[in-house]
């Protein structure tokens, strides 16, 4: 269980780093008066932060040590309006691989509770990669008229993901 707890602490840093990267992307779009894109990435930032806090709560509940991590500075300059979404999709794919490895680490240690905890995150990552891939398609097609992306997001933004209803508890509650 020690390897899984150590790896989960490392993942907490990645989740907080992803949150900061999404804030930087949101600020990029906010600075261009693209409120739908900005809001989308501000929501993504909050979601990643909450994922980190779910992992914190899991470690607290299981008696593990929680290490409050430092995170690397996010990328803040982008050559165009497609690059931030490319970065976001790459980040989601990287996180998916990290989550898969966490589930395997728990399995290898015989930590069935830890493995089960990671199953929600595996489903969440599938949805995140799919969603970000779709957004990249729209942004790429609309690179010369980014207002079309704004219209797309305004139409598509609706309710919470059904996965959120079954999400693990987050330390401090979902703030």
Backbone bond lengths (Angstrom), bond angles and torsions (degrees), N, CA, C in turn:
res aa  C-N    CA-C-N  psi(-1)  N-CA   C-N-CA  omega(-1)  CA-C   N-CA-C  phi
1 X - - - 1.441 - - 1.524 111.83 -
2 X 1.313 117.00 -20.07 1.469 120.23 -178.09 1.530 111.01 -66.10
3 X 1.333 116.04 -40.32 1.486 118.53 179.32 1.515 110.86 -64.56
4 X 1.331 117.12 -41.77 1.456 120.58 179.69 1.531 110.55 -63.96
5 X 1.321 117.61 -45.25 1.470 121.22 179.57 1.529 110.52 -61.94
6 X 1.319 116.95 -42.56 1.475 120.05 177.93 1.529 110.64 -62.72
7 X 1.327 115.90 -44.14 1.467 120.23 -179.95 1.529 111.12 -66.42
8 X 1.331 116.80 -35.54 1.465 120.20 178.57 1.529 110.31 -67.63
9 X 1.328 117.29 -39.41 1.465 120.36 175.04 1.527 110.97 -61.28
10 X 1.311 116.10 -40.09 1.468 120.22 176.92 1.527 110.44 -63.76
11 X 1.334 116.44 -39.74 1.464 120.63 179.22 1.524 111.23 -66.09
12 X 1.320 117.07 -34.00 1.466 120.18 176.53 1.524 109.58 -56.79
13 X 1.320 116.95 -42.68 1.467 120.29 177.62 1.522 110.60 -62.86
14 X 1.330 117.34 -41.60 1.469 120.38 178.87 1.521 111.32 -63.11
15 X 1.336 116.53 -40.11 1.466 120.45 -179.41 1.532 110.39 -66.55
16 X 1.329 117.07 -43.32 1.464 119.28 176.48 1.527 110.76 -64.46
17 X 1.331 116.92 -38.00 1.462 120.50 176.52 1.517 111.49 -63.41
18 X 1.332 116.67 -40.80 1.469 120.88 177.30 1.521 110.04 -63.22
19 X 1.322 116.66 -39.83 1.460 120.50 177.84 1.530 110.37 -60.46
20 X 1.311 116.34 -45.85 1.471 119.99 179.65 1.528 111.13 -64.10
21 X 1.328 116.58 -37.78 1.465 119.08 178.71 1.519 110.18 -64.48
22 X 1.321 116.64 -40.01 1.460 119.28 178.67 1.530 111.75 -67.23
23 X 1.326 117.47 -34.64 1.472 119.43 174.42 1.524 109.15 -61.87
24 X 1.328 117.23 -44.22 1.468 120.44 179.96 1.526 111.24 -61.86
25 X 1.320 117.32 -39.72 1.467 120.74 177.97 1.531 109.76 -66.84
26 X 1.325 116.56 -43.11 1.468 120.14 178.62 1.522 110.83 -60.44
27 X 1.310 116.97 -42.28 1.462 121.13 179.20 1.528 110.30 -63.52
28 X 1.321 116.67 -38.79 1.476 120.80 176.91 1.528 110.06 -56.89
29 X 1.320 116.29 -49.20 1.465 119.81 -178.92 1.532 111.79 -72.71
30 X 1.315 116.72 -36.28 1.461 120.30 177.78 1.528 110.62 -60.86
31 X 1.321 116.29 -39.53 1.463 121.62 179.26 1.520 113.51 -64.98
32 X 1.320 116.22 -16.83 1.469 121.03 178.68 1.530 111.35 -104.40
33 X 1.308 116.08 12.20 1.467 122.42 -178.33 1.533 110.76 55.32
34 X 1.315 114.62 51.23 1.463 122.71 174.20 1.533 106.96 -116.77
35 X 1.336 116.15 77.84 1.464 119.97 -169.56 1.523 115.22 -64.38
36 X 1.330 118.14 -32.41 1.470 119.41 -179.69 1.528 110.95 -69.57
37 X 1.329 116.76 -44.61 1.464 119.86 177.19 1.524 110.35 -64.64
38 X 1.329 117.00 -42.56 1.463 120.21 178.73 1.530 110.09 -60.12
39 X 1.327 117.08 -48.95 1.462 120.85 -178.61 1.526 111.03 -61.31
40 X 1.328 116.45 -39.95 1.470 120.37 178.92 1.530 110.09 -57.70
41 X 1.324 116.38 -46.71 1.464 118.88 -176.75 1.526 112.90 -78.39
42 X 1.327 118.39 -27.88 1.465 118.99 171.63 1.534 109.30 -63.92
43 X 1.333 117.76 -40.98 1.475 120.76 176.52 1.527 110.57 -62.80
44 X 1.341 115.69 -41.59 1.468 119.14 178.34 1.526 110.62 -61.50
45 X 1.330 116.92 -39.68 1.462 121.05 179.09 1.525 110.79 -60.93
46 X 1.321 116.15 -44.98 1.460 120.63 179.22 1.526 110.75 -64.15
47 X 1.322 116.19 -39.64 1.463 120.59 179.36 1.526 110.96 -62.38
48 X 1.328 117.40 -44.07 1.467 120.35 179.85 1.529 111.06 -66.36
49 X 1.324 116.04 -39.34 1.459 120.01 176.24 1.527 109.94 -60.42
50 X 1.329 116.65 -43.06 1.455 119.93 179.17 1.523 111.82 -65.85
51 X 1.335 117.45 -34.34 1.465 119.28 175.46 1.524 110.08 -60.67
52 X 1.330 116.68 -43.83 1.467 119.99 177.72 1.525 110.44 -59.70
53 X 1.323 116.12 -42.08 1.461 119.83 -177.95 1.526 112.03 -70.42
54 X 1.339 117.83 -28.49 1.465 120.62 173.38 1.524 109.67 -64.49
55 X 1.318 115.92 -40.51 1.463 120.64 179.01 1.517 110.77 -68.11
56 X 1.329 116.82 -38.73 1.465 120.59 175.19 1.527 109.50 -58.97
57 X 1.340 116.51 -47.71 1.466 120.33 -178.83 1.521 111.08 -62.20
58 X 1.327 117.47 -40.13 1.463 120.62 178.38 1.535 110.00 -59.42
59 X 1.326 116.06 -47.28 1.465 118.91 179.92 1.525 111.11 -63.12
60 X 1.329 117.31 -41.45 1.466 120.09 177.75 1.525 110.44 -61.02
61 X 1.343 116.29 -45.85 1.463 120.92 -178.29 1.521 112.28 -64.94
62 X 1.319 116.82 -31.50 1.465 120.03 -176.55 1.531 112.58 -94.00
63 X 1.323 116.78 5.79 1.463 119.83 177.88 1.512 113.92 78.99
64 X 1.311 116.71 12.46 1.457 120.08 179.21 1.516 111.97 -82.69
65 X 1.313 115.10 162.65 1.465 120.16 177.27 1.531 108.61 -84.34
66 X 1.317 116.30 137.27 1.458 121.62 176.76 1.517 107.80 -104.57
67 X 1.317 115.27 128.50 1.459 121.06 177.66 1.526 107.40 -107.33
68 X 1.324 116.50 117.17 1.460 120.08 177.85 1.523 107.15 -75.99
69 X 1.343 116.05 116.51 1.459 119.14 -169.85 1.529 114.54 -90.68
70 X 1.307 113.97 156.16 1.467 120.83 164.94 1.525 105.71 -87.64
71 X 1.313 116.51 153.05 1.462 119.32 178.05 1.514 109.58 -127.32
72 X 1.317 114.79 151.07 1.468 120.83 178.03 1.526 108.98 -71.39
73 X 1.306 115.48 150.54 1.465 120.60 177.50 1.523 109.62 -63.97
74 X 1.315 117.14 140.68 1.461 120.17 179.60 1.525 111.86 -77.29
75 X 1.313 114.79 162.13 1.462 120.81 172.32 1.529 106.69 -73.09
76 X 1.341 117.00 132.10 1.469 119.80 -174.43 1.527 114.34 -122.86
77 X 1.304 117.24 -7.83 1.458 119.87 179.51 1.519 109.03 -118.12
78 X 1.336 114.96 134.51 1.447 121.09 -175.80 1.523 109.32 -132.21
79 X 1.321 117.73 138.53 1.466 120.57 -176.68 1.529 113.94 -71.78
80 X 1.336 116.62 -21.85 1.463 120.37 -178.68 1.528 108.24 -160.29
81 X 1.314 117.13 -173.91 1.462 120.67 -177.37 1.523 113.88 -86.46
82 X 1.316 117.57 -4.78 1.462 120.91 176.72 1.533 110.06 -88.65
83 X 1.316 117.24 -37.03 1.469 122.17 -175.24 1.529 113.99 -54.02
84 X 1.335 120.72 -41.45 1.467 118.25 179.48 1.529 113.19 -62.58
85 X 1.325 116.72 -34.95 1.466 119.31 -179.61 1.526 110.00 -74.79
86 X 1.324 117.59 -35.01 1.468 120.73 173.81 1.531 109.20 -60.13
87 X 1.324 116.13 -45.86 1.463 121.14 178.38 1.529 110.52 -60.80
88 X 1.327 116.53 -43.48 1.465 120.60 -179.72 1.529 111.49 -62.69
89 X 1.331 117.16 -42.91 1.463 119.86 178.73 1.526 110.60 -65.15
90 X 1.318 117.31 -43.42 1.474 120.32 176.67 1.532 110.77 -58.58
91 X 1.327 115.26 -41.67 1.462 120.12 179.03 1.524 110.68 -62.64
92 X 1.328 117.46 -44.06 1.468 120.54 179.80 1.528 111.31 -63.92
93 X 1.313 117.32 -39.36 1.469 120.16 177.50 1.526 110.92 -64.82
94 X 1.332 116.67 -40.43 1.466 121.09 178.70 1.534 109.85 -64.62
95 X 1.318 117.22 -44.29 1.463 120.84 179.22 1.531 110.52 -63.37
96 X 1.316 117.22 -37.98 1.467 120.47 177.34 1.525 110.56 -58.41
97 X 1.316 116.83 -45.73 1.469 120.59 178.25 1.531 110.58 -62.89
98 X 1.327 117.10 -38.60 1.470 120.58 178.99 1.532 110.90 -65.75
99 X 1.314 116.51 -42.25 1.467 121.00 179.87 1.530 109.95 -66.10
100 X 1.321 116.96 -41.22 1.470 119.98 176.82 1.524 110.15 -59.41
101 X 1.334 116.78 -42.45 1.460 120.39 -179.87 1.526 110.67 -65.89
102 X 1.320 117.06 -37.74 1.472 119.78 177.16 1.528 111.01 -61.67
103 X 1.325 116.91 -44.32 1.459 120.46 178.56 1.526 110.62 -61.41
104 X 1.325 116.54 -41.37 1.467 120.14 178.41 1.529 111.95 -66.65
105 X 1.317 116.81 -39.18 1.466 120.72 177.90 1.526 110.37 -61.71
106 X 1.325 116.68 -44.67 1.471 119.97 177.83 1.522 110.06 -61.40
107 X 1.326 116.92 -42.76 1.470 121.12 179.60 1.527 110.64 -62.23
108 X 1.339 116.11 -45.85 1.470 120.00 -179.06 1.522 111.69 -61.70
109 X 1.323 116.91 -32.63 1.464 120.91 179.26 1.535 112.05 -83.68
110 X 1.328 116.87 -4.22 1.455 120.10 -177.32 1.525 111.90 73.97
111 X 1.312 116.99 21.00 1.467 122.44 -179.86 1.529 108.13 -91.51
112 X 1.336 115.68 83.59 1.455 120.50 -176.16 1.529 112.56 -66.44
113 X 1.313 117.00 -32.48 1.465 120.37 177.92 1.534 109.61 -67.40
114 X 1.321 116.37 -43.56 1.465 120.18 176.90 1.516 111.74 -63.02
115 X 1.329 116.26 -41.15 1.462 119.73 178.29 1.528 110.53 -63.58
116 X 1.316 116.36 -43.82 1.467 120.15 179.00 1.525 110.54 -62.67
117 X 1.312 118.47 -39.43 1.469 122.94 177.86 1.529 109.93 -58.17
118 X 1.310 117.10 -38.64 1.466 120.79 -176.83 1.529 112.30 -73.94
119 X 1.333 118.62 -18.61 1.470 120.46 -177.86 1.521 112.23 -61.10
120 X 1.326 118.04 -38.80 1.466 120.00 177.50 1.528 110.22 -61.12
121 X 1.313 115.95 -42.14 1.465 120.43 -179.24 1.529 111.38 -66.29
122 X 1.328 117.14 -35.11 1.467 120.01 176.57 1.525 110.63 -62.19
123 X 1.319 117.27 -44.70 1.466 120.60 177.30 1.521 110.81 -64.19
124 X 1.309 116.62 -42.22 1.464 121.80 179.20 1.529 110.45 -60.40
125 X 1.316 116.90 -42.13 1.474 119.83 -179.12 1.520 111.61 -67.09
126 X 1.314 117.01 -36.60 1.470 119.13 176.58 1.524 109.64 -59.12
127 X 1.329 116.02 -44.79 1.459 120.82 179.31 1.527 111.21 -65.88
128 X 1.325 117.52 -40.26 1.470 121.56 -178.36 1.531 111.55 -65.39
129 X 1.321 117.11 -44.31 1.467 120.26 179.12 1.523 109.98 -64.25
130 X 1.313 117.09 -43.38 1.461 120.73 178.87 1.525 111.21 -61.53
131 X 1.307 116.34 -47.55 1.463 121.81 -178.81 1.535 111.58 -62.76
132 X 1.330 116.37 -45.28 1.466 119.59 -178.60 1.525 110.73 -70.02
133 X 1.333 118.07 -33.49 1.469 121.06 175.79 1.524 110.10 -62.57
134 X 1.321 116.11 -43.00 1.462 120.12 177.69 1.515 112.02 -63.38
135 X 1.332 116.51 -42.95 1.466 119.67 178.38 1.518 110.58 -63.30
136 X 1.330 117.53 -39.52 1.461 120.10 178.05 1.526 110.51 -62.03
137 X 1.317 117.81 -41.65 1.466 120.65 176.99 1.527 110.74 -57.22
138 X 1.327 115.99 -46.38 1.475 120.24 -178.18 1.525 110.88 -66.74
139 X 1.328 117.23 -44.58 1.470 120.78 -179.35 1.529 110.57 -64.32
140 X 1.321 117.13 -39.95 1.465 120.90 179.87 1.526 110.66 -65.06
141 X 1.326 116.73 -45.58 1.474 120.02 178.45 1.519 112.21 -64.96
142 X 1.328 116.59 -29.10 1.467 120.93 -173.87 1.524 112.38 -107.44
143 X 1.314 117.49 19.78 1.463 120.51 -175.18 1.516 112.91 -55.66
144 X 1.323 118.56 -30.55 1.460 121.04 -179.10 1.526 112.76 -89.67
145 X 1.316 116.44 -6.03 1.469 120.51 178.53 1.528 107.90 -147.20
146 X 1.323 114.88 74.47 1.461 121.15 -173.23 1.529 112.49 -61.50
147 X 1.328 116.71 -17.76 1.461 119.71 177.93 1.535 110.80 -62.45
148 X 1.321 117.57 -25.53 1.469 120.72 175.62 1.533 110.84 -65.07
149 X 1.319 116.55 -33.94 1.465 120.10 177.24 1.522 109.23 -67.89
150 X 1.324 116.35 -40.75 1.457 120.73 176.87 1.534 110.22 -58.02
151 X 1.312 116.26 -45.51 1.470 120.82 179.32 1.525 111.07 -63.98
152 X 1.330 116.72 -42.16 1.461 121.52 177.99 1.533 110.32 -59.02
153 X 1.321 116.97 -49.47 1.459 120.25 -178.17 1.524 111.74 -65.12
154 X 1.324 117.01 -36.87 1.466 120.03 177.82 1.527 110.42 -62.50
155 X 1.319 116.81 -38.85 1.471 121.21 178.55 1.516 112.12 -71.49
156 X 1.318 115.47 -40.78 1.465 120.56 -171.63 1.514 114.50 -84.85
157 X 1.319 117.80 -19.40 1.469 118.35 -176.50 1.510 108.81 -74.89
158 X 1.282 114.12 115.88 1.461 120.04 178.91 1.498 108.88 -153.60
159 X 1.252 119.41 149.00 1.451 127.59 174.70 1.510 117.52 25.41
160 X 1.306 114.33 172.78 1.448 121.09 179.06 1.520 110.37 -81.60
161 X 1.295 114.29 158.41 1.451 121.01 174.60 1.530 108.80 -65.56
162 X 1.343 117.89 140.62 1.468 119.31 177.07 1.529 112.15 -60.87
163 X 1.335 116.95 -23.83 1.461 119.66 178.08 1.520 111.85 -63.96
164 X 1.338 117.35 -32.74 1.454 120.77 -176.97 1.516 111.91 -60.80
165 X 1.319 118.12 -31.75 1.464 121.80 -179.33 1.527 111.06 -62.34
166 X 1.314 118.11 -32.30 1.460 121.66 -179.02 1.513 113.27 -103.11
167 X 1.329 117.37 17.96 1.462 121.16 -176.79 1.518 111.59 -69.15
168 X 1.326 117.36 149.08 1.459 120.85 174.24 1.525 109.79 -63.27
169 X 1.332 116.93 155.98 1.464 119.10 178.32 1.534 111.24 -67.06
170 X 1.342 115.20 146.77 1.465 121.28 177.92 1.513 109.18 -104.73
171 X 1.309 116.87 141.57 1.470 121.02 175.59 1.525 108.07 -58.57
172 X 1.304 116.96 134.58 1.449 120.84 -179.32 1.501 113.39 80.57
173 X 1.324 117.94 1.36 1.460 121.75 -176.73 1.517 110.61 75.48
174 X 1.289 116.08 167.91 1.473 120.56 178.32 1.513 107.94 -78.46
175 X 1.299 116.25 96.57 1.469 121.80 -176.67 1.497 111.78 -85.17
